[in-house]
Amino acid sequence: MNVSFEQIDAVNGMLTVDIKREDFAADVNKEVAQMGVRHPLKGFRPGKAPKSLLMKFYGASVTADVIDRMVGRAVYDYIRENKLQVLGEPLPNEDTKVDIMKDEEMSFKYDLGLAPTIELKLNKRINVPYYNIEVTDQMVDDAIAHDRKRLGTLVDGEVSDKESMLRGSMIELDEQGNDKENGIKVERTVISPRYMVDEDEAAKFVGVKVGDTFTFNPHKANNGNIAELAAMLNVDRAAADVKSDFRVTIEEIKVNKEAEMNEEFFKGVLGTETEVKDEAAFREAVREMIARANVPESNYRFTVDAQRILTEKAGDLQLPEEFLKRFLKVRRAQENKENAEITDEEAQNMFKQLRWQLVKDHLAQALEIKVEKEDIDTAAFIFAQQQLSQYGIYNAPEDLVKQQAERFMQDERARDAIQEHAIDNKFYAAVKEAVKVNEKTISVEDFRKLYEKDEK
């Protein structure tokens, strides 16, 4: 057996595996004999059928399997031993034509897609922007207003607003607007206009007082949501699809009384360990909290800009595009996808992602990126903090965050995502150290415009 490699161009090559029948004949004979033992032919005891008969039944399939294993092993051994940087997997050359049962000498050719050579080295002459989002007084005011509502209490109110919770009785009406005989009657149901889908129906509950009576349509108000209707009408789901108008009488109004700006409120927002005691210090603490919450956005934007700039610095990386399209088409066909064809848009997106992945792998190797358990634990902790903050828990105790992180690490999908984050975190931290980072402070509006510019 002989294996040879031909470099067709910078990113395409061909491997040829030449074999003779004598290279695999012994293995074929041995496996055919084993087939006679495992799957005896009718009329013969295991292992007693004539070799010629066994070859007639099993020879072609066994020969194909033996050759496939031998040639495949030779291809991958050559790639590994010669450190060829291949993309995708070797594909059989379409011009390969052999008769495995007749030819004494055979040549199997495989097309290879080769990774381009990357010369990029990081240095301080490479500039990457880092955008700090400006925390304005308005952002601080909005955050405090939100928390005052969030930590407020419900008290009796004289006049309702959009945020009020109301209680009242409801009577189903017929088409003439009269009480419907045997219609639905509800006592002291809870009504929250803020959750109603239809704005016109929700507006009927704004500016009303206890004792007010008016007509509204629950089905329209909730856009026919059966769960909401069942709760409001106090009926089973099966009976909740009611489209009638109802007369409602308001019996109780609860309005949100915003939390007072005191130490109890400060602790509710900043955590029980805070030592903030006055409004000025609280506002500054909120400003810092918003700034910290914006750091992940700034870090992510850095990765977007770094990817773009470093890919550009790597130059016009040539790819074996036709080979990759063919490889992806073969892979899709193997996965039994109905449409294995590759559109130009799909191909270009794939090439863009692949170029960056090649640049990233090249730089990661140069930067000697190694992820330790500590890095993964840190990534899990940050991931848990971000998840809790989405539920309004901005200053969760460290023990709670750790417990949440441990739960995430027990989930396979979450664990994979966290490990990927750990790799990225370490990679981009190393990139930050190696290049010149130009820090800029911009408004949140201008920060959003950066993404609008990307889309254009």
C-alpha positions as CSV (number, residue, x, y, z in Angstrom):
1,M,0.0,0.0,0.0
2,N,1.2,3.5,-0.8
3,V,-0.2,6.9,0.1
4,S,0.7,10.1,-1.8
5,F,-0.4,13.7,-1.5
6,E,-0.7,16.3,-4.3
7,Q,-1.1,20.0,-3.5
8,I,-3.5,21.3,-6.2
9,D,-3.4,24.9,-5.0
10,A,-3.1,26.8,-1.7
11,V,-6.3,25.4,-0.2
12,N,-7.0,22.2,-2.2
13,G,-5.2,18.9,-2.3
14,M,-5.7,15.3,-3.2
15,L,-4.6,12.1,-1.4
16,T,-4.2,8.9,-3.3
17,V,-4.1,5.5,-1.7
18,D,-2.7,2.7,-3.9
19,I,-3.4,-0.8,-2.8
20,K,-3.0,-4.3,-4.2
21,R,-5.2,-7.3,-3.7
22,E,-2.4,-8.9,-1.7
23,D,-2.7,-6.1,0.8
24,F,-6.2,-7.1,2.0
25,A,-6.8,-10.6,0.7
26,A,-5.8,-12.3,3.9
27,D,-8.2,-10.1,6.0
28,V,-11.0,-10.7,3.5
29,N,-10.5,-14.5,3.8
30,K,-10.4,-14.4,7.5
31,E,-13.6,-12.3,7.8
32,V,-15.5,-14.4,5.3
33,A,-14.6,-17.5,7.3
34,Q,-15.9,-15.8,10.4
35,M,-19.1,-15.0,8.6
36,G,-19.5,-18.7,7.9
37,V,-19.3,-19.3,11.6
38,R,-21.6,-16.5,12.8
39,H,-24.1,-16.8,9.9
40,P,-23.9,-20.4,8.6
41,L,-25.3,-21.1,5.2
42,K,-28.4,-23.3,5.0
43,G,-27.5,-27.0,4.8
44,F,-24.0,-26.5,6.4
45,R,-22.9,-26.5,10.0
46,P,-21.2,-23.4,11.3
47,G,-17.8,-23.0,9.7
48,K,-18.2,-26.0,7.4
49,A,-19.4,-24.3,4.2
50,P,-17.0,-24.3,1.2
51,K,-14.9,-21.1,0.9
52,S,-16.1,-20.6,-2.7
53,L,-19.7,-20.7,-1.5
54,L,-19.0,-18.3,1.3
55,M,-17.2,-15.9,-1.1
56,K,-20.3,-16.0,-3.3
57,F,-22.6,-14.9,-0.5
58,Y,-20.3,-12.7,1.6
59,G,-17.3,-11.8,-0.5
60,A,-18.4,-8.5,-2.0
61,S,-19.7,-6.9,1.2
62,V,-16.8,-8.1,3.3
63,T,-14.3,-7.0,0.7
64,A,-15.9,-3.5,0.6
65,D,-15.8,-3.3,4.4
66,V,-12.2,-4.4,4.6
67,I,-11.0,-2.0,1.9
68,D,-13.1,0.9,3.4
69,R,-11.4,0.4,6.8
70,M,-7.9,0.0,5.4
71,V,-8.1,3.0,3.0
72,G,-9.9,5.2,5.6
73,R,-7.2,4.4,8.2
74,A,-4.5,5.2,5.7
75,V,-6.0,8.5,4.8
76,Y,-6.4,9.7,8.4
77,D,-3.0,8.4,9.5
78,Y,-1.3,10.3,6.7
79,I,-3.2,13.5,7.6
80,R,-2.2,13.2,11.2
81,E,1.4,12.2,10.7
82,N,2.0,15.0,8.1
83,K,0.0,17.5,10.2
84,L,-2.2,18.6,7.3
85,Q,-4.7,21.3,8.4
86,V,-7.8,20.0,6.7
87,L,-11.3,21.5,6.7
88,G,-14.3,19.3,6.9
89,E,-13.5,15.7,6.0
90,P,-11.8,14.0,3.0
91,L,-14.3,13.4,0.2
92,P,-13.9,10.6,-2.4
93,N,-12.8,12.0,-5.7
94,E,-15.6,11.7,-8.2
95,D,-13.2,10.3,-10.9
96,T,-12.3,7.3,-8.7
97,K,-13.5,4.1,-10.4
98,V,-12.4,0.6,-9.2
99,D,-13.8,-2.9,-9.3
100,I,-13.0,-4.3,-5.9
101,M,-13.8,-7.9,-6.9
102,K,-11.7,-7.9,-10.2
103,D,-8.9,-5.3,-10.1
104,E,-5.6,-6.5,-8.7
105,E,-4.4,-2.9,-8.2
106,M,-6.6,-0.1,-7.1
107,S,-6.2,3.7,-6.6
108,F,-8.5,5.5,-4.3
109,K,-8.4,9.3,-4.5
110,Y,-9.7,11.8,-1.9
111,D,-10.2,15.5,-2.2
112,L,-9.0,17.6,0.7
113,G,-9.9,21.1,1.7
114,L,-6.9,22.8,3.3
115,A,-7.0,25.6,5.9
116,P,-5.3,28.8,4.7
117,T,-2.0,29.9,6.3
118,I,-2.6,32.7,8.9
119,E,0.3,35.0,9.7
120,L,-1.6,37.4,12.1
121,K,0.2,38.4,15.3
122,L,-1.3,40.6,18.0
123,N,0.4,43.8,19.0
124,K,-0.3,47.3,20.3
125,R,-0.6,48.6,16.7
126,I,-4.0,46.9,16.5
127,N,-6.7,49.2,17.8
128,V,-10.0,47.8,19.1
129,P,-12.7,50.1,20.6
130,Y,-14.3,49.5,23.9
131,Y,-17.5,51.4,24.6
132,N,-18.6,52.3,28.1
133,I,-22.3,53.2,28.2
134,E,-22.9,56.5,29.9
135,V,-25.2,56.4,32.9
136,T,-27.3,59.5,32.8
137,D,-29.4,61.1,35.6
138,Q,-32.5,60.0,33.7
139,M,-31.4,56.4,33.8
140,V,-30.9,56.7,37.5
141,D,-34.3,58.4,37.9
142,D,-36.0,55.7,35.9
143,A,-34.3,52.8,37.8
144,I,-35.3,54.3,41.2
145,A,-38.9,54.9,40.0
146,H,-39.1,51.3,38.8
147,D,-37.8,50.0,42.2
148,R,-40.2,52.3,44.1
149,K,-43.1,50.7,42.3
150,R,-41.6,47.2,42.5
151,L,-41.1,47.5,46.3
152,G,-44.3,49.5,46.9
153,T,-47.4,48.4,48.7
154,L,-51.1,48.2,47.7
155,V,-53.3,50.5,49.6
156,D,-57.0,51.6,49.2
157,G,-57.5,54.2,46.5
158,E,-60.2,56.6,45.6
159,V,-59.6,56.7,41.9
160,S,-58.1,53.9,39.8
161,D,-55.2,54.2,37.3
162,K,-53.7,51.8,34.8
163,E,-51.6,50.1,37.5
164,S,-54.5,49.6,39.9
165,M,-55.9,46.3,41.1
166,L,-59.7,46.3,41.3
167,R,-62.3,44.0,42.8
168,G,-65.9,43.9,41.6
169,S,-69.0,41.9,40.8
170,M,-69.9,41.0,37.2
171,I,-73.2,40.0,35.6
172,E,-73.5,38.6,32.0
173,L,-75.7,40.6,29.7
174,D,-77.8,39.4,26.8
175,E,-77.8,41.0,23.3
176,Q,-80.3,43.7,24.4
177,G,-78.0,44.7,27.4
178,N,-80.2,43.2,30.0
179,D,-79.2,40.7,32.7
180,K,-79.0,37.3,30.9
181,E,-81.2,34.6,32.3
182,N,-79.1,31.9,33.8
183,G,-76.0,34.0,32.8
184,I,-72.7,34.0,34.6
185,K,-72.6,36.0,37.8
186,V,-69.2,36.7,39.5
187,E,-68.7,38.0,43.0
188,R,-65.5,40.0,44.0
189,T,-63.4,39.0,41.0
190,V,-60.0,40.6,40.6
191,I,-59.5,42.9,37.6
192,S,-56.1,44.4,36.5
193,P,-56.3,46.8,33.5
194,R,-52.5,46.7,33.1
195,Y,-52.7,43.1,31.9
196,M,-55.6,43.6,29.4
197,V,-54.7,43.2,25.8
198,D,-57.3,45.6,24.3
199,E,-56.5,49.2,25.2
200,D,-60.1,50.4,24.8
201,E,-61.4,47.9,27.3
202,A,-58.6,48.6,29.7
203,A,-59.3,52.3,29.5
204,K,-62.8,51.7,31.0
205,F,-61.1,50.8,34.3
206,V,-59.0,53.9,34.5
207,G,-60.4,56.9,36.5
208,V,-63.3,55.0,38.1
209,K,-64.4,55.1,41.7
210,V,-65.9,52.5,44.1
211,G,-69.6,52.1,43.2
212,D,-69.1,52.9,39.5
213,T,-71.0,50.6,37.2
214,F,-70.3,50.1,33.4
215,T,-70.3,47.6,30.6
216,F,-67.2,45.8,29.3
217,N,-66.3,42.7,27.3
218,P,-63.9,40.3,29.0
219,H,-63.4,38.3,25.8
220,K,-62.3,41.3,23.9
221,A,-60.3,42.7,26.9
222,N,-58.2,39.5,27.0
223,N,-58.1,38.7,23.3
224,G,-60.0,35.5,24.0
225,N,-57.3,34.0,26.3
226,I,-59.1,31.1,27.9
227,A,-56.9,31.0,31.0
228,E,-57.5,34.7,31.7
229,L,-61.2,34.4,31.1
230,A,-61.5,31.4,33.4
231,A,-59.8,33.2,36.2
232,M,-61.8,36.5,35.7
233,L,-65.2,34.7,35.4
234,N,-64.4,32.1,38.0
235,V,-65.4,29.2,35.8
236,D,-63.8,26.1,34.4
237,R,-61.8,26.5,31.2
238,A,-64.4,24.5,29.3
239,A,-67.0,27.1,30.0
240,A,-64.7,30.2,29.7
241,D,-65.1,30.9,26.0
242,V,-67.8,33.6,26.6
243,K,-68.1,36.5,24.3
244,S,-70.9,38.4,26.0
245,D,-70.8,41.8,27.5
246,F,-70.8,42.1,31.3
247,R,-71.9,44.8,33.7
248,V,-69.3,45.3,36.3
249,T,-69.7,47.1,39.6
250,I,-66.5,48.3,41.2
251,E,-66.3,47.4,44.9
252,E,-62.7,48.0,45.8
253,I,-59.7,49.8,44.4
254,K,-56.1,49.1,45.3
255,V,-53.4,51.4,44.1
256,N,-49.7,51.1,44.4
257,K,-48.1,53.3,47.0
258,E,-44.5,53.8,46.0
259,A,-41.9,52.8,48.5
260,E,-40.5,55.7,50.6
261,M,-36.9,56.8,50.1
262,N,-35.6,55.4,53.4
263,E,-33.1,52.9,54.7
264,E,-35.5,50.0,54.3
265,F,-35.9,50.9,50.6
266,F,-32.2,51.3,50.1
267,K,-31.6,47.8,51.5
268,G,-34.4,46.4,49.4
269,V,-32.6,47.7,46.3
270,L,-28.9,47.4,47.2
271,G,-29.0,44.4,49.5
272,T,-29.2,44.0,53.3
273,E,-25.4,44.5,53.6
274,T,-25.4,48.1,52.2
275,E,-24.4,51.0,54.5
276,V,-26.1,53.6,52.4
277,K,-28.2,55.9,54.6
278,D,-29.1,58.9,52.5
279,E,-30.6,59.7,49.1
280,A,-27.4,61.2,47.6
281,A,-25.4,58.1,48.4
282,F,-28.2,55.8,47.2
283,R,-28.4,57.6,43.9
284,E,-24.6,57.1,43.4
285,A,-24.9,53.4,44.4
286,V,-27.7,53.0,41.8
287,R,-25.5,54.7,39.2
288,E,-22.7,52.2,39.9
289,M,-25.2,49.3,39.8
290,I,-26.4,50.4,36.4
291,A,-22.9,50.8,35.2
292,R,-22.0,47.2,36.3
293,A,-25.2,45.9,34.6
294,N,-24.0,47.5,31.4
295,V,-20.5,45.9,31.5
296,P,-21.7,42.6,29.8
297,E,-23.1,44.7,26.9
298,S,-19.8,46.6,26.6
299,N,-17.9,43.3,26.7
300,Y,-20.0,41.7,24.1
301,R,-19.6,44.8,21.8
302,F,-15.9,44.4,22.2
303,T,-16.1,40.8,20.9
304,V,-18.1,42.0,17.9
305,D,-15.5,44.7,17.0
306,A,-12.5,42.5,17.8
307,Q,-13.9,39.7,15.5
308,R,-14.4,42.2,12.7
309,I,-11.0,44.0,13.1
310,L,-8.9,40.8,13.6
311,T,-10.5,39.1,10.7
312,E,-9.7,42.1,8.5
313,K,-6.1,42.2,9.9
314,A,-5.7,38.5,8.9
315,G,-6.1,39.5,5.3
316,D,-8.2,37.9,2.5
317,L,-8.2,34.3,3.7
318,Q,-8.7,32.0,0.7
319,L,-11.0,29.0,1.4
320,P,-11.7,25.9,-0.6
321,E,-15.2,27.1,-1.3
322,E,-16.3,24.6,-3.8
323,F,-15.0,21.7,-1.6
324,L,-16.8,23.1,1.4
325,K,-20.1,23.5,-0.4
326,R,-19.8,19.9,-1.6
327,F,-18.8,18.7,1.9
328,L,-21.9,20.4,3.5
329,K,-24.1,19.0,0.8
330,V,-22.9,15.5,1.5
331,R,-23.3,16.0,5.2
332,R,-26.9,17.1,4.8
333,A,-27.7,14.2,2.6
334,Q,-26.3,11.8,5.2
335,E,-28.6,13.5,7.8
336,N,-31.5,12.7,5.4
337,K,-32.4,16.4,5.1
338,E,-35.0,17.0,2.4
339,N,-33.1,19.8,0.7
340,A,-29.4,19.2,0.7
341,E,-28.7,22.1,-1.7
342,I,-26.6,25.1,-0.4
343,T,-27.8,28.6,-1.2
344,D,-25.3,31.3,-1.9
345,E,-26.4,33.2,1.2
346,E,-25.8,30.0,3.4
347,A,-22.4,29.5,1.8
348,Q,-21.3,33.1,2.4
349,N,-22.4,33.0,6.0
350,M,-20.6,29.7,6.5
351,F,-17.4,31.1,4.9
352,K,-17.6,34.2,7.2
353,Q,-18.0,32.1,10.3
354,L,-15.2,29.7,9.3
355,R,-12.8,32.5,8.5
356,W,-13.3,33.9,12.0
357,Q,-13.0,30.5,13.6
358,L,-9.7,29.9,11.9
359,V,-8.4,33.3,13.0
360,K,-9.6,32.7,16.5
361,D,-8.1,29.2,16.7
362,H,-4.8,30.6,15.4
363,L,-4.7,33.3,18.0
364,A,-5.9,31.1,20.8
365,Q,-2.9,28.8,20.1
366,A,-0.5,31.7,20.0
367,L,-1.9,33.1,23.2
368,E,-1.7,29.7,24.8
369,I,-5.3,29.8,26.0
370,K,-6.1,27.1,28.6
371,V,-9.3,27.0,30.5
372,E,-9.1,25.8,34.1
373,K,-11.9,24.7,36.5
374,E,-11.6,28.1,38.2
375,D,-12.5,29.8,34.8
376,I,-15.5,27.6,34.4
377,D,-16.7,28.3,37.9
378,T,-16.3,32.0,37.4
379,A,-18.3,31.8,34.1
380,A,-21.0,29.8,35.8
381,F,-21.2,32.4,38.7
382,I,-21.5,35.3,36.2
383,F,-24.1,33.4,34.1
384,A,-26.2,32.8,37.3
385,Q,-26.0,36.5,38.2
386,Q,-27.2,37.5,34.8
387,Q,-30.1,35.1,35.0
388,L,-31.1,36.3,38.4
389,S,-30.9,39.9,37.3
390,Q,-33.5,39.2,34.6
391,Y,-35.9,38.5,37.3
392,G,-35.1,41.8,39.1
393,I,-32.7,40.2,41.6
394,Y,-29.7,42.5,41.2
395,N,-27.9,42.0,44.5
396,A,-28.5,38.3,45.3
397,P,-26.4,36.9,48.1
398,E,-23.3,35.1,47.0
399,D,-24.6,31.8,48.4
400,L,-27.8,32.1,46.3
401,V,-25.8,32.8,43.2
402,K,-23.5,29.8,43.8
403,Q,-26.5,27.5,44.3
404,Q,-28.0,28.8,41.0
405,A,-24.6,28.3,39.3
406,E,-24.4,24.7,40.5
407,R,-27.9,23.9,39.2
408,F,-26.9,25.3,35.8
409,M,-23.8,23.1,35.8
410,Q,-26.0,20.0,36.3
411,D,-27.9,20.8,33.0
412,E,-26.0,19.5,30.0
413,R,-27.0,22.3,27.6
414,A,-26.4,25.0,30.2
415,R,-23.0,23.4,31.1
416,D,-21.9,23.4,27.5
417,A,-22.9,27.1,27.1
418,I,-21.0,28.0,30.3
419,Q,-17.9,26.2,29.2
420,E,-18.0,28.0,25.8
421,H,-18.4,31.3,27.7
422,A,-15.4,30.4,29.8
423,I,-13.3,29.8,26.7
424,D,-14.5,33.1,25.1
425,N,-13.9,35.1,28.3
426,K,-10.3,33.9,28.6
427,F,-9.7,34.4,24.9
428,Y,-11.0,38.0,24.7
429,A,-9.3,38.9,28.0
430,A,-6.0,37.8,26.5
431,V,-6.8,39.8,23.3
432,K,-7.5,42.9,25.4
433,E,-4.0,42.6,26.9
434,A,-2.3,42.1,23.6
435,V,-3.9,44.9,21.5
436,K,-4.5,48.6,22.1
437,V,-8.0,49.1,23.6
438,N,-9.5,52.5,22.9
439,E,-12.0,53.2,25.6
440,K,-14.9,55.5,24.7
441,T,-17.9,56.6,26.7
442,I,-21.1,56.9,24.6
443,S,-24.8,57.3,25.2
444,V,-27.1,54.3,25.2
445,E,-28.7,55.7,22.0
446,D,-25.3,55.8,20.2
447,F,-24.5,52.4,21.5
448,R,-27.6,51.0,19.9
449,K,-26.7,52.7,16.6
450,L,-23.5,50.7,16.4
451,Y,-25.7,47.6,15.8
452,E,-27.8,49.5,13.3
453,K,-24.7,50.4,11.4
454,D,-23.6,46.7,11.4
455,E,-26.9,45.7,9.8
456,K,-26.4,48.2,7.1
